[in-house]
Amino acid sequence: QVHLVESGGGLAQAGGSLRLSCAASGRTGSRYAMGWFRQAAGKEREFVAGVNWSGDATYSTDIVKARFNISRDNGENTMILQMNSVKPENTAVYYCAADPNPSSSWYQGYEKYIEIWGQGTLVTVSS
């Protein structure tokens, strides 16, 4: 299977930006849909965004779409979550995930189908 490592988390001021990266290694020759989930303290894991293997289809809530952007570079085996205009409520551990179905459409609750996870990266947004 593929191994996922997130980076780019840290501290940000409200209104600022963060760029989260997910680097894939191992069986990167296989096709994987990829995406991001986040989990704030005391809350359920929340779907953030997903992207199919070819990168031409993305999935997220309307709220996420307004400020965040997901993309991937298969040549570099990386996936990016560009977070703009961050808010304190965005504070959470952000997890990279992969799905061997290369064209799967992700949504809230799709984490039940995910077996490949990164270790998570903490994003903290201060007011």
C-alpha positions as CSV (number, residue, x, y, z in Angstrom):
1,Q,0.0,0.0,0.0
2,V,0.9,3.6,-0.1
3,H,2.3,5.5,2.8
4,L,1.1,9.0,3.5
5,V,2.9,11.8,5.4
6,E,1.3,15.2,6.0
7,S,3.2,18.4,6.5
8,G,2.5,22.1,6.7
9,G,0.4,22.4,9.8
10,G,1.2,24.8,12.5
11,L,0.0,28.1,13.9
12,A,-1.8,30.7,11.8
13,Q,-3.6,33.9,12.5
14,A,-7.3,34.3,11.6
15,G,-7.5,35.5,8.0
16,G,-4.1,34.0,7.1
17,S,-3.2,31.1,4.9
18,L,-1.7,27.6,5.3
19,R,-0.6,25.1,2.8
20,L,-0.9,21.5,3.8
21,S,0.9,18.8,1.8
22,C,0.5,15.1,1.7
23,A,3.5,13.1,0.3
24,A,2.8,9.6,-0.8
25,S,5.4,6.9,-1.0
26,G,5.5,3.1,-1.5
27,R,3.0,1.8,-4.1
28,T,2.7,5.2,-5.7
29,G,2.4,3.5,-9.1
30,S,-1.2,2.6,-8.2
31,R,-4.0,4.9,-8.8
32,Y,-5.5,6.5,-5.6
33,A,-8.2,9.0,-5.0
34,M,-7.0,11.2,-2.2
35,G,-8.4,13.7,0.2
36,W,-8.4,15.4,3.5
37,F,-10.4,15.0,6.7
38,R,-10.1,16.9,9.9
39,Q,-11.0,16.3,13.5
40,A,-11.3,18.9,16.1
41,A,-11.1,18.1,19.8
42,G,-14.3,16.5,21.0
43,K,-15.8,16.3,17.6
44,E,-16.3,13.7,14.9
45,R,-14.0,13.4,12.0
46,E,-15.1,15.8,9.3
47,F,-14.7,15.5,5.5
48,V,-12.8,18.5,4.1
49,A,-12.1,17.8,0.4
50,G,-11.2,15.0,-2.0
51,V,-9.8,14.7,-5.5
52,N,-9.8,11.8,-7.9
53,W,-6.7,10.3,-9.3
54,S,-6.6,12.2,-12.5
55,G,-7.2,15.5,-10.6
56,D,-10.0,16.7,-12.8
57,A,-12.7,16.1,-10.2
58,T,-12.8,17.6,-6.7
59,Y,-15.3,17.2,-3.9
60,S,-16.0,19.4,-0.9
61,T,-18.7,21.2,0.9
62,D,-19.7,24.7,-0.3
63,I,-18.3,26.2,2.8
64,V,-14.9,24.6,2.2
65,K,-14.9,25.5,-1.5
66,A,-15.2,29.1,-0.7
67,R,-11.8,29.3,1.1
68,F,-9.9,26.0,0.5
69,N,-8.6,24.4,-2.6
70,I,-7.4,20.8,-3.1
71,S,-5.0,19.8,-5.8
72,R,-2.5,17.1,-6.6
73,D,0.6,16.5,-8.5
74,N,0.9,12.8,-9.4
75,G,4.4,13.4,-10.9
76,E,5.6,14.4,-7.4
77,N,3.2,12.1,-5.6
78,T,1.8,15.0,-3.5
79,M,-1.5,16.4,-2.7
80,I,-2.1,19.9,-1.5
81,L,-4.8,21.6,0.6
82,Q,-4.5,25.4,0.2
83,M,-6.3,27.0,3.1
84,N,-7.1,30.6,2.8
85,S,-8.8,33.0,5.1
86,V,-8.6,30.5,7.9
87,K,-10.8,30.8,11.0
88,P,-10.4,29.7,14.6
89,E,-13.0,27.0,14.0
90,N,-10.7,25.5,11.4
91,T,-8.4,24.4,14.2
92,A,-8.1,20.6,14.0
93,V,-5.9,17.7,13.2
94,Y,-5.9,17.4,9.4
95,Y,-5.5,13.9,8.0
96,C,-4.5,12.9,4.6
97,A,-6.3,9.8,3.2
98,A,-6.1,7.6,0.1
99,D,-8.6,5.3,-1.6
100,P,-7.5,2.6,-4.1
101,N,-10.7,3.5,-6.0
102,P,-9.2,6.1,-8.4
103,S,-12.5,7.8,-9.1
104,S,-14.3,7.6,-5.8
105,S,-16.5,10.5,-4.9
106,W,-16.0,11.6,-1.3
107,Y,-18.4,13.1,1.2
108,Q,-19.0,13.4,4.9
109,G,-19.1,9.8,6.2
110,Y,-16.7,8.5,3.6
111,E,-14.1,8.0,6.2
112,K,-15.8,4.6,6.9
113,Y,-14.3,3.4,3.6
114,I,-10.8,4.8,4.2
115,E,-8.1,2.4,5.2
116,I,-5.0,4.4,4.3
117,W,-4.3,7.4,6.5
118,G,-1.5,9.7,7.3
119,Q,-0.5,10.5,10.8
120,G,-2.2,13.9,10.8
121,T,-0.9,17.4,11.1
122,L,-2.2,19.9,13.6
123,V,-3.6,23.2,12.4
124,T,-4.2,25.9,15.0
125,V,-5.8,29.2,14.1
126,S,-5.8,32.0,16.6
127,S,-8.0,35.0,16.7
